[in-house]
Amino acid sequence: NMGRAYQELGLLDTALHNFNKSLNYNERNRSDIGKVICHNSISQVLILQKKYEEAYQFIQEVVPLALKLKYDYYTSDVYNTLGYCQIKKGDLKAAEKSIRKSLDIAAKTSITHNVSLSYQHLSEVYDLKKDYKKAFQYYKKSIEVKNKVFNDRNVLYVNNLINKYDNEVKNNELKSL
């Protein structure tokens, strides 16, 4: 979706326009998973625009649908977004509960990006509660997971390059025969 690209560029109004366009398309096609994804994306942009109540209403609307669909990645993502909205609204108890739901799902299904994000959000919850020891512990966990993902990707990338090189060498040897 072009919305994500515009969001990354900081063009939030354009991102929102594109996500809403995608949402309309998914609603016309009765795509429940598309609706969940779009609501999540729109809520994330609204958070960046500091429209926390609107973001909260938008993401809360699709929590039951995400649970019904049983796509762990998106359910975890929705709970993370919901929890982050709740942080921004100052409802730390509800935020912690939502984020822990996201973390439970993500940890059980090895969705490392959401595990890292959940730890990051829990760090913020505990920072706001002035429990700096727990905030630091969750922050460290978030960084550890991010680093592991980064290292795993690097290993995979290097292995792919090695395989390509080996194949090229073999092909060149065959051609020279």
ABEGO torsion letter per residue (X at the ends): XAAAAAAAAGBAAAAAAAAAAAAAAAAAAGBAAAAAAAAAAAAAAAAAAGBAAAAAAAAAAAAAAAAAAGBAAAAAAAAAAAAAAAAAAGBAAAAAAAAAAAAAAAAAAGBAAAAAAAAAAAAAAAAAAGBAAAAAAAAAAAAAAAAAAAAAAAAAAAAAAAAAAAAAAAAAAAAAX
